[in-house]
Amino acid sequence: MKWFTLQEFTRSVTANIRGLDNTPPSDAVCGLEWLCQRFLDPLRDAIGSPIIISSGYRSRDLNTAVGGSETSYHMIGLAADFHPLDPDKREAIVSLVRQSAELSPAWKKDPDGCPEPPLHFHQFIQYPTFFHVSVAPEGSTDKFQILRYNGFGQGYKKD
């Protein structure tokens, strides 16, 4: 992790208040490292501005407490929610993700020392105030999607 620390992916006000353990297992740490090396660090380099992680790894108890999906990739260290420190960089991020989606085979390399199967990008969702990115194990039937939350509680649309 060039620009990020594991602590950024595990900190949670909700976990602190409720006394929940949010320590990720080693396979989740490998997933977070992969996400940093293959997406977040290069993105940070490309936009030339800090990126703030608002949610990374979530234990099952924490995920339940914050109302996360029962199948959330956050619980296995394969998802992160983030936003740029400079809000003017949002459009640059969307543009870079669209360009990078065309180069997706270059995103399939695992970090050294992680025994997990190869991963591939699963979702990039643009919310009004943050972005969500997730990856899935190679062989998953999930296809990479770029989505935009419509902001009215009516779901997502393909971007």
N, C-alpha and C positions, 0 to 999 in steps of 0.2 A: 504494500500500500504506500504509494508515493505521497499523496496529498491528504490521506485520511488515517484515522486511528480506529482500532476496534471499539474503543470507548464511544466513539461517535455513533456507531451502529447498535449499541446496546443500552445507551442511556434512555431513561424514561421517567418522567415525572410521575406518571400513573403507577409504575412499578415501585418507585420510592415511597409514594404515599400509602400504597396498599401492602408494602412489605413483600413484594413478589421478587423471586430470584429470576433474573433475566440473563443468566450466564449461558452463552451458546455452547453446544457440544462441538467437538473438533470438526465434524463434517459441515456444520453450519459456518464455522470460521473459514473453511476452504471455499465455500460458496461465496461468502462476502469478499474474500480475497480475489476470487475470480471476477466478481462484479466490479471491483475496484480496478484491477489490472486491465480488464478488457473493455470497460465502459467509463466508469466515473473518473479515473485518472486521466485518460486521453481526452475526455470531454472537458475537464478542468483546464488541461493544457490548451485545448483548442479555443476556449472562450476567454482565457487569460484572466479569469476572475474566480474567487472562491465559490464553492458549492457547499450548501448547508444540508446535512442529513437530518431530516425531521423524524424518520422512522426507518429502522433497519431490522435487525433480528428482534423477534418477539417470542417469548416462551408461550406455550399454549395458554397458560393462565393470563398472561398479559394480553395476548391476542383476544381472548374472550372479554377481558375487562374493557378494552378499547372498542369492542364491537366489530372486530375483524372477521373476515370470512373463515368458515370452518376448514377450508382448504387453502388458506393463505400461504403463499410462498415465503412470507416473512418468517413463518415458524420454522423453516428449514434453512434460513440464511440465503435465500435465493431471490430476495426482493428488497428494494429500498425506495423510500419517498424522499425527495430532495427539492431544493429550489436554489437558484443562483443568488448570491449575496446582492448582486446588481440586477434588479428586475428588468432592466433594459436588455439583458442577455437572454431572456426567455425565447424570443424568436430565433436567435442564433442557435439555441439548443435544439429547437424543433427542426430547423433546417439541417443541422448536422446529423440528427437521428435519421431523417429521411434519406440523406445521402448515404449514411453508413448502412442502412438497411439493404441497400443494393450490394454491399460488400460483405454480407453476413458470413460467408465461409471464413473470412479472416478473424471472426469473433469466436472461433471454436477451439481455442487453445487453452489448456488448463494451467493454472499456476503450479510451479514446482512443488513437490512434496504433498500434493493432495491426491489421494487415491480414488476420488470420486470419478464416475464416468464423465465423459465430455458433456459440456453444457451448451445450450443454444438460447438465444434471446426468445422470450415468450411474449412480453407485452411492454409497450411504452404508452402510458396514458397521460394525457395533458389535462390537468385539473385547473380551475381558475387561479389557485395560489401555489400549486406545487406540481411536480411530475412524479410518476410511479414507473419504475422499471423492474422487470422480473425476468429470470432465466429459468429454463427447465432442463432436466436431464436429457442427454442425447437419446433418441429413440422414442421420446415422448411424441404423442400425436398432436400436441399443441403447436400451432403455427404462429410465427411472429406476426403481431398486429400492432399497428399504430392507431390509437384511439383517442378520442376527445370526449371528456365528460361534458354533457350539455348544460350542466349547472342548474337544471330545474327538477332534479330528482327523477328524471325519466330515462336514465341510463346513459349509454355510450353510443357514439357513432364512429364509423371508420373514418379516419382522417386521410 
